[in-house]
């Protein structure tokens, strides 16, 4: 009788243990005991994310002019008459895409007019402007986190592309590029950019060959290093100055002289730009300089070029109706000086009235005067009227 009671007790205990195990197994399918952080939220899909598929995108930016030159130098080569011509100034064809998670690319061709000095072909040519791989190596979970990417290839130089967010490139080059304070908007090298927490802006660092993207092979062992701080103190606000930016930058470069002593020449630049990119009221002001050493004889010679420039763009219709097709007016003034012998001093005045057919698709009429001061024999005055147009798709 005792044995029978014992057996029944053991059977009951076994049944109870099996039931408990089944209950634990069911609970474990939806949660890990003691680790609530691994619980799958109720109603959420626990299936893995879809497999990554490479992708790419194409867009284009074209702009051109009809130019009517009225200065005396242009008239002198045309029997006393003004000269005129139609041109396609640029056709940027851009391919961007993702080849893997966090890995992307950009390739931009630059279609431009070949200089007239070429004796074989005087038409349009295609050259490479941007061609780089990008790695997004630091992601921001929120706006208060740091994020970053890195690029290698034919990349942006330190500041020109940033200023083109404020200045309409289809009307004229930025002052830095126009006066050769920077050799161009692209160069061969590597770069990284950090997006600062709290919408405070960006820090961009680059190391590149130095001569610009028009020089594909640079045997010089020295490279140019540059850094830009694009600070946006009003980014969290609303109103006209939400996009206000303060941008100091500096570039340090060296080149080697092909002489027996292996001397190096300095090639440094720097400046500060302030601007606002609101489409109703856009403006920019800047000071920049470039110091370049040459060695025409046994001694080094340093040339310093400086530029002060500013512009204002107003679209009056947008103040009343933000959805209107805006027309606008623009004024720009540059003052450039170089410490050559004799000193070179020139100013550029540009004024334009334009109409935005769509976003980044516009037509405009502009007047430009590039005038020498002190010694006009170095380069004569250049005065022109232009019918400008730009198209993106």
BAMARLUM-617773 format. One record per residue (C-alpha): residue number from 1; residue in three letters; x, y negated, z negated. Coordinates in Angstrom, 3 decimals, padded with zeros to 6 digits. Example, Ala and Ser with C-alpha at 12.3 -4.5 7.8 and 13.67 -1.06 7.14 Angstrom:
BEGIN
[atom 1, 'ALA', [012.300, 004.500, -007.800]],
[atom 2, 'SER', [013.670, 001.060, -007.140]],
//
This chain:
BEGIN
[atom 1, 'UNK', [000.000, 000.000, 000.000]],
[atom 2, 'UNK', [002.838, -002.370, -000.859]],
[atom 3, 'UNK', [004.595, -001.517, 002.416]],
[atom 4, 'UNK', [001.393, -002.181, 004.326]],
[atom 5, 'UNK', [001.034, -005.541, 002.631]],
[atom 6, 'UNK', [004.668, -006.365, 003.441]],
[atom 7, 'UNK', [004.240, -005.441, 007.121]],
[atom 8, 'UNK', [001.107, -007.584, 007.403]],
[atom 9, 'UNK', [002.959, -010.469, 005.797]],
[atom 10, 'UNK', [005.862, -010.105, 008.261]],
[atom 11, 'UNK', [003.472, -009.991, 011.229]],
[atom 12, 'UNK', [001.690, -013.114, 010.002]],
[atom 13, 'UNK', [005.055, -014.882, 009.545]],
[atom 14, 'UNK', [006.153, -013.905, 013.081]],
[atom 15, 'UNK', [002.911, -015.192, 014.602]],
[atom 16, 'UNK', [003.285, -018.460, 012.704]],
[atom 17, 'UNK', [006.911, -018.854, 013.925]],
[atom 18, 'UNK', [005.917, -018.200, 017.553]],
[atom 19, 'UNK', [003.139, -020.781, 017.385]],
[atom 20, 'UNK', [005.522, -023.371, 015.896]],
[atom 21, 'UNK', [008.136, -022.666, 018.566]],
[atom 22, 'UNK', [005.578, -023.093, 021.313]],
[atom 23, 'UNK', [004.448, -026.372, 019.744]],
[atom 24, 'UNK', [008.075, -027.592, 019.559]],
[atom 25, 'UNK', [008.651, -026.549, 023.169]],
[atom 26, 'UNK', [005.636, -028.551, 024.331]],
[atom 27, 'UNK', [006.760, -031.606, 022.357]],
[atom 28, 'UNK', [010.278, -031.320, 023.744]],
[atom 29, 'UNK', [008.992, -031.608, 027.306]],
[atom 30, 'UNK', [008.051, -035.229, 026.669]],
[atom 31, 'UNK', [010.581, -036.325, 024.036]],
[atom 32, 'UNK', [013.920, -035.399, 022.582]],
[atom 33, 'UNK', [013.643, -034.878, 018.841]],
[atom 34, 'UNK', [015.562, -037.526, 016.920]],
[atom 35, 'UNK', [016.348, -039.587, 020.092]],
[atom 36, 'UNK', [013.412, -041.883, 020.826]],
[atom 37, 'UNK', [015.565, -043.884, 023.311]],
[atom 38, 'UNK', [015.324, -041.017, 025.798]],
[atom 39, 'UNK', [011.542, -040.806, 025.715]],
[atom 40, 'UNK', [009.915, -041.115, 029.119]],
[atom 41, 'UNK', [007.290, -043.886, 028.786]],
[atom 42, 'UNK', [003.745, -042.767, 029.196]],
[atom 43, 'UNK', [002.375, -043.485, 032.651]],
[atom 44, 'UNK', [005.851, -044.105, 034.188]],
[atom 45, 'UNK', [007.143, -042.065, 037.094]],
[atom 46, 'UNK', [010.144, -039.991, 035.997]],
[atom 47, 'UNK', [011.127, -038.974, 039.531]],
[atom 48, 'UNK', [014.642, -039.971, 040.625]],
[atom 49, 'UNK', [015.061, -043.099, 042.782]],
[atom 50, 'UNK', [014.909, -042.603, 046.548]],
[atom 51, 'UNK', [018.089, -041.745, 048.402]],
[atom 52, 'UNK', [020.085, -044.800, 049.536]],
[atom 53, 'UNK', [019.835, -045.593, 053.241]],
[atom 54, 'UNK', [022.350, -047.915, 054.947]],
[atom 55, 'UNK', [020.788, -051.042, 056.448]],
[atom 56, 'UNK', [021.777, -054.060, 058.500]],
[atom 57, 'UNK', [020.323, -057.415, 059.538]],
[atom 58, 'UNK', [020.989, -059.849, 062.398]],
[atom 59, 'UNK', [020.462, -063.607, 062.555]],
[atom 60, 'UNK', [021.750, -066.432, 064.722]],
[atom 61, 'UNK', [022.435, -070.152, 064.419]],
[atom 62, 'UNK', [022.928, -072.225, 067.562]],
[atom 63, 'UNK', [023.494, -075.948, 067.957]],
[atom 64, 'UNK', [024.548, -078.273, 070.729]],
[atom 65, 'UNK', [024.564, -081.860, 071.983]],
[atom 66, 'UNK', [024.165, -084.202, 074.864]],
[atom 67, 'UNK', [026.945, -086.775, 074.363]],
[atom 68, 'UNK', [027.106, -090.266, 075.857]],
[atom 69, 'UNK', [030.526, -091.855, 075.174]],
[atom 70, 'UNK', [030.705, -095.657, 075.331]],
[atom 71, 'UNK', [034.186, -096.480, 073.972]],
[atom 72, 'UNK', [036.814, -098.183, 076.114]],
[atom 73, 'UNK', [039.082, -095.108, 076.258]],
[atom 74, 'UNK', [036.282, -092.986, 077.750]],
[atom 75, 'UNK', [035.391, -095.715, 080.230]],
[atom 76, 'UNK', [039.033, -096.076, 081.276]],
[atom 77, 'UNK', [039.112, -092.548, 082.707]],
[atom 78, 'UNK', [035.717, -092.935, 084.412]],
[atom 79, 'UNK', [036.219, -096.060, 086.472]],
[atom 80, 'UNK', [034.842, -098.311, 083.745]],
[atom 81, 'UNK', [031.694, -096.233, 083.258]],
[atom 82, 'UNK', [030.583, -094.308, 080.146]],
[atom 83, 'UNK', [031.035, -090.532, 080.201]],
[atom 84, 'UNK', [028.403, -087.927, 079.373]],
[atom 85, 'UNK', [028.128, -084.174, 079.009]],
[atom 86, 'UNK', [025.939, -081.328, 077.728]],
[atom 87, 'UNK', [027.579, -078.815, 075.380]],
[atom 88, 'UNK', [026.747, -075.804, 073.244]],
[atom 89, 'UNK', [028.900, -076.603, 070.231]],
[atom 90, 'UNK', [028.474, -073.340, 068.334]],
[atom 91, 'UNK', [026.593, -070.048, 068.442]],
[atom 92, 'UNK', [027.083, -068.105, 065.216]],
[atom 93, 'UNK', [025.855, -064.520, 065.556]],
[atom 94, 'UNK', [025.827, -062.835, 062.152]],
[atom 95, 'UNK', [025.448, -059.184, 061.174]],
[atom 96, 'UNK', [025.079, -058.353, 057.482]],
[atom 97, 'UNK', [024.211, -055.092, 055.757]],
[atom 98, 'UNK', [024.691, -052.514, 053.030]],
[atom 99, 'UNK', [026.676, -049.321, 053.639]],
[atom 100, 'UNK', [026.422, -047.945, 050.082]],
[atom 101, 'UNK', [025.077, -049.080, 046.710]],
[atom 102, 'UNK', [027.010, -052.254, 045.765]],
[atom 103, 'UNK', [028.948, -052.216, 049.054]],
[atom 104, 'UNK', [028.103, -054.513, 051.966]],
[atom 105, 'UNK', [029.590, -056.384, 054.905]],
[atom 106, 'UNK', [029.315, -059.479, 057.076]],
[atom 107, 'UNK', [030.528, -060.065, 060.627]],
[atom 108, 'UNK', [030.016, -063.483, 062.245]],
[atom 109, 'UNK', [031.086, -064.337, 065.769]],
[atom 110, 'UNK', [031.796, -067.935, 066.707]],
[atom 111, 'UNK', [030.956, -068.941, 070.274]],
[atom 112, 'UNK', [032.607, -072.248, 071.212]],
[atom 113, 'UNK', [033.899, -074.236, 074.154]],
[atom 114, 'UNK', [037.467, -073.509, 075.174]],
[atom 115, 'UNK', [039.695, -076.612, 075.143]],
[atom 116, 'UNK', [039.961, -078.245, 078.548]],
[atom 117, 'UNK', [043.741, -077.793, 078.539]],
[atom 118, 'UNK', [043.292, -074.124, 079.437]],
[atom 119, 'UNK', [044.096, -073.825, 083.123]],
[atom 120, 'UNK', [042.471, -070.430, 083.748]],
[atom 121, 'UNK', [039.034, -070.669, 082.129]],
[atom 122, 'UNK', [037.214, -073.698, 080.739]],
[atom 123, 'UNK', [033.953, -072.077, 079.623]],
[atom 124, 'UNK', [032.670, -070.633, 076.359]],
[atom 125, 'UNK', [034.632, -068.055, 074.389]],
[atom 126, 'UNK', [033.761, -065.702, 071.532]],
[atom 127, 'UNK', [036.034, -065.556, 068.508]],
[atom 128, 'UNK', [035.693, -064.036, 065.047]],
[atom 129, 'UNK', [034.821, -066.336, 062.151]],
[atom 130, 'UNK', [033.849, -064.028, 059.265]],
[atom 131, 'UNK', [034.509, -060.327, 058.904]],
[atom 132, 'UNK', [034.670, -058.893, 055.406]],
[atom 133, 'UNK', [033.668, -056.095, 053.053]],
[atom 134, 'UNK', [031.900, -057.037, 049.815]],
[atom 135, 'UNK', [031.778, -055.150, 046.522]],
[atom 136, 'UNK', [029.184, -056.202, 043.938]],
[atom 137, 'UNK', [031.118, -055.020, 040.920]],
[atom 138, 'UNK', [029.293, -056.822, 038.120]],
[atom 139, 'UNK', [025.500, -057.014, 037.858]],
[atom 140, 'UNK', [023.423, -059.369, 035.722]],
[atom 141, 'UNK', [020.456, -057.811, 033.944]],
[atom 142, 'UNK', [019.106, -061.282, 033.091]],
[atom 143, 'UNK', [019.841, -064.898, 033.970]],
[atom 144, 'UNK', [021.986, -065.135, 030.849]],
[atom 145, 'UNK', [024.417, -062.462, 032.056]],
[atom 146, 'UNK', [027.520, -062.746, 034.196]],
[atom 147, 'UNK', [027.575, -061.287, 037.717]],
[atom 148, 'UNK', [030.352, -061.053, 040.286]],
[atom 149, 'UNK', [031.376, -059.820, 043.707]],
[atom 150, 'UNK', [034.659, -059.447, 045.599]],
[atom 151, 'UNK', [035.463, -059.696, 049.316]],
[atom 152, 'UNK', [038.368, -058.794, 051.568]],
[atom 153, 'UNK', [038.878, -059.612, 055.241]],
[atom 154, 'UNK', [038.232, -062.859, 057.081]],
[atom 155, 'UNK', [036.557, -064.775, 054.268]],
[atom 156, 'UNK', [035.325, -068.253, 053.294]],
[atom 157, 'UNK', [037.922, -070.817, 052.334]],
[atom 158, 'UNK', [037.616, -072.537, 048.997]],
[atom 159, 'UNK', [035.056, -075.299, 049.540]],
[atom 160, 'UNK', [033.863, -076.055, 053.108]],
[atom 161, 'UNK', [031.056, -073.491, 053.220]],
[atom 162, 'UNK', [029.812, -074.668, 049.827]],
[atom 163, 'UNK', [029.604, -078.273, 051.037]],
[atom 164, 'UNK', [027.672, -077.175, 054.137]],
[atom 165, 'UNK', [024.751, -076.374, 051.812]],
[atom 166, 'UNK', [024.424, -080.159, 051.457]],
[atom 167, 'UNK', [025.741, -081.512, 054.761]],
[atom 168, 'UNK', [024.040, -080.665, 058.144]],
[atom 169, 'UNK', [026.892, -079.027, 060.052]],
[atom 170, 'UNK', [024.976, -079.219, 063.360]],
[atom 171, 'UNK', [025.512, -082.991, 063.437]],
[atom 172, 'UNK', [029.245, -082.993, 062.625]],
[atom 173, 'UNK', [031.882, -081.139, 060.604]],
[atom 174, 'UNK', [032.231, -081.834, 056.897]],
[atom 175, 'UNK', [034.755, -084.541, 056.045]],
[atom 176, 'UNK', [037.234, -081.948, 054.733]],
[atom 177, 'UNK', [037.240, -080.108, 058.054]],
[atom 178, 'UNK', [036.953, -083.191, 060.260]],
[atom 179, 'UNK', [040.060, -084.793, 058.716]],
[atom 180, 'UNK', [041.938, -081.451, 058.319]],
[atom 181, 'UNK', [042.129, -081.594, 054.529]],
[atom 182, 'UNK', [041.188, -077.935, 054.848]],
[atom 183, 'UNK', [042.362, -076.032, 057.960]],
[atom 184, 'UNK', [038.958, -074.429, 058.510]],
[atom 185, 'UNK', [035.941, -072.770, 056.937]],
[atom 186, 'UNK', [037.488, -069.270, 057.054]],
[atom 187, 'UNK', [040.841, -067.542, 056.553]],
[atom 188, 'UNK', [042.203, -064.033, 056.163]],
[atom 189, 'UNK', [042.508, -062.921, 052.545]],
[atom 190, 'UNK', [040.584, -061.766, 049.485]],
[atom 191, 'UNK', [038.211, -063.550, 047.128]],
[atom 192, 'UNK', [035.922, -063.125, 044.159]],
[atom 193, 'UNK', [033.013, -065.172, 042.831]],
[atom 194, 'UNK', [031.481, -065.204, 039.362]],
[atom 195, 'UNK', [027.923, -066.405, 038.844]],
[atom 196, 'UNK', [027.886, -068.082, 035.453]],
[atom 197, 'UNK', [025.223, -067.216, 032.849]],
[atom 198, 'UNK', [022.303, -069.541, 032.286]],
[atom 199, 'UNK', [022.258, -070.946, 035.869]],
[atom 200, 'UNK', [025.411, -072.952, 035.197]],
[atom 201, 'UNK', [026.880, -072.369, 038.657]],
[atom 202, 'UNK', [029.726, -070.393, 040.185]],
[atom 203, 'UNK', [033.493, -069.947, 040.020]],
[atom 204, 'UNK', [035.127, -068.974, 043.313]],
[atom 205, 'UNK', [038.742, -067.802, 043.630]],
[atom 206, 'UNK', [040.540, -066.942, 046.849]],
[atom 207, 'UNK', [044.014, -065.993, 048.024]],
[atom 208, 'UNK', [044.610, -066.183, 051.767]],
[atom 209, 'UNK', [047.216, -066.571, 054.488]],
[atom 210, 'UNK', [046.800, -070.351, 054.602]],
[atom 211, 'UNK', [046.737, -071.501, 058.259]],
[atom 212, 'UNK', [043.021, -070.723, 058.731]],
[atom 213, 'UNK', [041.150, -068.190, 060.820]],
[atom 214, 'UNK', [042.459, -069.569, 064.117]],
[atom 215, 'UNK', [045.817, -067.975, 063.234]],
[atom 216, 'UNK', [045.295, -064.211, 063.136]],
[atom 217, 'UNK', [048.914, -063.241, 062.369]],
[atom 218, 'UNK', [050.813, -065.046, 059.616]],
[atom 219, 'UNK', [054.349, -063.694, 059.084]],
[atom 220, 'UNK', [054.987, -066.122, 056.208]],
[atom 221, 'UNK', [055.382, -064.145, 052.958]],
[atom 222, 'UNK', [053.737, -066.931, 050.914]],
[atom 223, 'UNK', [049.982, -067.107, 050.456]],
[atom 224, 'UNK', [047.646, -069.935, 049.431]],
[atom 225, 'UNK', [045.671, -069.581, 046.199]],
[atom 226, 'UNK', [042.606, -071.716, 045.482]],
[atom 227, 'UNK', [039.815, -072.005, 042.927]],
[atom 228, 'UNK', [036.507, -073.873, 042.951]],
[atom 229, 'UNK', [034.119, -074.607, 040.084]],
[atom 230, 'UNK', [030.573, -075.315, 041.299]],
[atom 231, 'UNK', [028.744, -076.538, 038.201]],
[atom 232, 'UNK', [024.961, -077.057, 038.197]],
[atom 233, 'UNK', [024.087, -078.811, 034.912]],
[atom 234, 'UNK', [020.458, -079.539, 035.873]],
[atom 235, 'UNK', [019.558, -076.131, 037.350]],
[atom 236, 'UNK', [017.021, -075.375, 034.601]],
[atom 237, 'UNK', [015.202, -078.671, 035.097]],
[atom 238, 'UNK', [012.562, -079.630, 037.663]],
[atom 239, 'UNK', [012.456, -082.587, 039.999]],
[atom 240, 'UNK', [014.754, -084.154, 042.551]],
[atom 241, 'UNK', [018.041, -083.288, 040.846]],
[atom 242, 'UNK', [017.536, -079.602, 040.061]],
[atom 243, 'UNK', [020.181, -078.747, 042.712]],
[atom 244, 'UNK', [022.697, -081.393, 041.595]],
[atom 245, 'UNK', [026.229, -079.968, 041.695]],
[atom 246, 'UNK', [029.685, -081.082, 040.546]],
[atom 247, 'UNK', [032.488, -079.255, 042.359]],
[atom 248, 'UNK', [036.163, -079.742, 041.490]],
[atom 249, 'UNK', [038.618, -077.573, 043.431]],
[atom 250, 'UNK', [042.347, -077.091, 043.952]],
[atom 251, 'UNK', [044.546, -075.179, 046.403]],
[atom 252, 'UNK', [048.246, -074.345, 045.960]],
[atom 253, 'UNK', [050.226, -073.178, 048.984]],
[atom 254, 'UNK', [053.757, -072.588, 050.195]],
[atom 255, 'UNK', [055.361, -071.959, 053.570]],
[atom 256, 'UNK', [058.828, -070.789, 054.549]],
[atom 257, 'UNK', [061.138, -072.879, 056.731]],
[atom 258, 'UNK', [062.957, -071.004, 059.460]],
[atom 259, 'UNK', [066.400, -072.255, 058.401]],
[atom 260, 'UNK', [069.393, -070.549, 056.900]],
[atom 261, 'UNK', [068.786, -071.652, 053.338]],
[atom 262, 'UNK', [065.225, -070.249, 053.299]],
[atom 263, 'UNK', [063.703, -073.422, 051.897]],
[atom 264, 'UNK', [060.003, -073.487, 051.044]],
[atom 265, 'UNK', [057.588, -076.299, 051.785]],
[atom 266, 'UNK', [054.626, -077.290, 049.661]],
[atom 267, 'UNK', [051.129, -077.284, 051.113]],
[atom 268, 'UNK', [048.690, -078.334, 048.384]],
[atom 269, 'UNK', [045.190, -079.803, 048.338]],
[atom 270, 'UNK', [042.456, -080.651, 045.892]],
[atom 271, 'UNK', [039.453, -082.810, 045.259]],
[atom 272, 'UNK', [036.028, -083.185, 043.704]],
[atom 273, 'UNK', [032.604, -083.199, 045.363]],
[atom 274, 'UNK', [029.255, -084.170, 043.837]],
[atom 275, 'UNK', [026.028, -083.534, 045.686]],
[atom 276, 'UNK', [022.310, -082.910, 045.566]],
[atom 277, 'UNK', [020.543, -080.497, 047.935]],
[atom 278, 'UNK', [016.871, -081.363, 047.393]],
[atom 279, 'UNK', [015.350, -081.657, 050.918]],
[atom 280, 'UNK', [013.551, -084.881, 049.948]],
[atom 281, 'UNK', [016.746, -086.582, 048.801]],
[atom 282, 'UNK', [020.081, -085.046, 049.738]],
[atom 283, 'UNK', [023.367, -086.782, 049.089]],
[atom 284, 'UNK', [027.071, -086.125, 048.615]],
[atom 285, 'UNK', [030.188, -088.037, 047.631]],
[atom 286, 'UNK', [033.774, -086.847, 047.582]],
[atom 287, 'UNK', [037.416, -087.598, 047.072]],
[atom 288, 'UNK', [040.049, -085.167, 048.366]],
[atom 289, 'UNK', [043.706, -085.177, 049.294]],
[atom 290, 'UNK', [046.267, -082.931, 050.919]],
[atom 291, 'UNK', [050.067, -082.972, 050.520]],
[atom 292, 'UNK', [052.078, -081.261, 053.236]],
[atom 293, 'UNK', [055.870, -081.036, 053.367]],
[atom 294, 'UNK', [057.761, -080.833, 056.654]],
[atom 295, 'UNK', [061.466, -080.556, 057.363]],
[atom 296, 'UNK', [062.241, -082.359, 060.630]],
[atom 297, 'UNK', [065.856, -082.757, 059.503]],
[atom 298, 'UNK', [067.911, -081.408, 056.616]],
[atom 299, 'UNK', [065.662, -083.324, 054.193]],
[atom 300, 'UNK', [062.064, -082.594, 053.268]],
[atom 301, 'UNK', [059.377, -085.108, 054.159]],
[atom 302, 'UNK', [056.023, -085.235, 052.320]],
[atom 303, 'UNK', [052.840, -086.503, 053.954]],
[atom 304, 'UNK', [049.814, -087.270, 051.785]],
[atom 305, 'UNK', [046.383, -087.560, 053.382]],
[atom 306, 'UNK', [043.379, -088.789, 051.389]],
[atom 307, 'UNK', [039.693, -089.103, 052.210]],
[atom 308, 'UNK', [036.775, -090.815, 050.514]],
[atom 309, 'UNK', [033.426, -089.907, 051.991]],
[atom 310, 'UNK', [029.740, -090.077, 051.218]],
[atom 311, 'UNK', [026.363, -089.451, 052.848]],
[atom 312, 'UNK', [022.640, -089.812, 052.113]],
[atom 313, 'UNK', [019.767, -087.910, 053.769]],
[atom 314, 'UNK', [016.149, -088.905, 053.133]],
[atom 315, 'UNK', [012.963, -087.176, 054.374]],
[atom 316, 'UNK', [010.215, -089.658, 053.392]],
[atom 317, 'UNK', [007.304, -087.432, 054.447]],
[atom 318, 'UNK', [008.206, -084.731, 051.930]],
[atom 319, 'UNK', [007.596, -087.053, 048.984]],
[atom 320, 'UNK', [003.888, -087.202, 049.879]],
[atom 321, 'UNK', [003.393, -083.703, 051.329]],
[atom 322, 'UNK', [005.947, -080.946, 050.559]],
[atom 323, 'UNK', [004.462, -078.767, 053.334]],
[atom 324, 'UNK', [004.755, -081.332, 056.122]],
[atom 325, 'UNK', [007.118, -081.028, 059.060]],
[atom 326, 'UNK', [009.645, -083.595, 057.922]],
[atom 327, 'UNK', [011.458, -086.297, 059.788]],
[atom 328, 'UNK', [014.455, -087.920, 058.230]],
[atom 329, 'UNK', [017.293, -090.390, 058.436]],
[atom 330, 'UNK', [020.952, -089.906, 057.600]],
[atom 331, 'UNK', [023.949, -092.166, 057.021]],
[atom 332, 'UNK', [027.573, -091.075, 056.419]],
[atom 333, 'UNK', [030.832, -092.973, 055.965]],
[atom 334, 'UNK', [034.398, -091.566, 055.733]],
[atom 335, 'UNK', [037.604, -093.431, 054.920]],
[atom 336, 'UNK', [040.756, -091.445, 055.740]],
[atom 337, 'UNK', [044.397, -092.443, 055.319]],
[atom 338, 'UNK', [047.691, -090.594, 055.841]],
[atom 339, 'UNK', [051.112, -091.723, 054.621]],
[atom 340, 'UNK', [052.813, -091.174, 057.956]],
[atom 341, 'UNK', [055.213, -093.712, 059.440]],
[atom 342, 'UNK', [053.434, -095.873, 060.449]],
[atom 343, 'UNK', [050.488, -095.323, 058.126]],
[atom 344, 'UNK', [047.384, -093.846, 059.757]],
[atom 345, 'UNK', [044.033, -095.235, 058.649]],
[atom 346, 'UNK', [040.672, -094.364, 060.214]],
[atom 347, 'UNK', [036.998, -094.563, 059.312]],
[atom 348, 'UNK', [034.011, -092.611, 060.562]],
[atom 349, 'UNK', [030.489, -094.017, 060.571]],
[atom 350, 'UNK', [027.591, -091.734, 061.465]],
[atom 351, 'UNK', [023.861, -092.461, 061.498]],
[atom 352, 'UNK', [021.066, -090.158, 062.638]],
[atom 353, 'UNK', [017.283, -089.891, 062.886]],
[atom 354, 'UNK', [015.999, -086.309, 063.137]],
[atom 355, 'UNK', [012.893, -084.155, 063.076]],
[atom 356, 'UNK', [012.751, -080.663, 061.538]],
[atom 357, 'UNK', [010.634, -078.531, 063.869]],
[atom 358, 'UNK', [010.966, -075.671, 061.370]],
[atom 359, 'UNK', [013.384, -074.699, 058.638]],
[atom 360, 'UNK', [016.907, -075.125, 060.082]],
[atom 361, 'UNK', [015.480, -075.850, 063.538]],
[atom 362, 'UNK', [015.791, -079.532, 064.380]],
[atom 363, 'UNK', [016.340, -082.223, 066.977]],
[atom 364, 'UNK', [017.974, -085.578, 066.346]],
[atom 365, 'UNK', [019.519, -088.710, 067.788]],
[atom 366, 'UNK', [022.815, -089.855, 066.281]],
[atom 367, 'UNK', [025.452, -092.557, 066.639]],
[atom 368, 'UNK', [029.118, -092.015, 065.706]],
[atom 369, 'UNK', [032.066, -094.395, 065.556]],
[atom 370, 'UNK', [035.565, -093.092, 064.728]],
[atom 371, 'UNK', [037.657, -096.243, 064.450]],
[atom 372, 'UNK', [041.389, -096.817, 063.776]],
[atom 373, 'UNK', [042.633, -099.539, 061.428]],
[atom 374, 'UNK', [046.072, -101.153, 061.524]],
[atom 375, 'UNK', [047.518, -099.250, 064.473]],
[atom 376, 'UNK', [044.949, -098.328, 067.168]],
[atom 377, 'UNK', [047.737, -097.127, 069.449]],
[atom 378, 'UNK', [048.022, -093.909, 067.406]],
[atom 379, 'UNK', [044.529, -092.853, 068.542]],
[atom 380, 'UNK', [041.946, -095.070, 070.237]],
[atom 381, 'UNK', [038.455, -095.728, 068.939]],
[atom 382, 'UNK', [035.809, -093.121, 069.775]],
[atom 383, 'UNK', [032.194, -094.268, 070.029]],
[atom 384, 'UNK', [029.297, -092.093, 071.143]],
[atom 385, 'UNK', [025.565, -091.508, 071.162]],
[atom 386, 'UNK', [024.378, -087.915, 070.835]],
[atom 387, 'UNK', [021.153, -085.986, 071.275]],
[atom 388, 'UNK', [021.584, -083.120, 068.783]],
[atom 389, 'UNK', [019.666, -079.861, 068.404]],
[atom 390, 'UNK', [019.874, -076.739, 066.249]],
[atom 391, 'UNK', [017.999, -073.427, 066.289]],
[atom 392, 'UNK', [017.991, -070.447, 063.928]],
[atom 393, 'UNK', [016.351, -067.049, 064.283]],
//
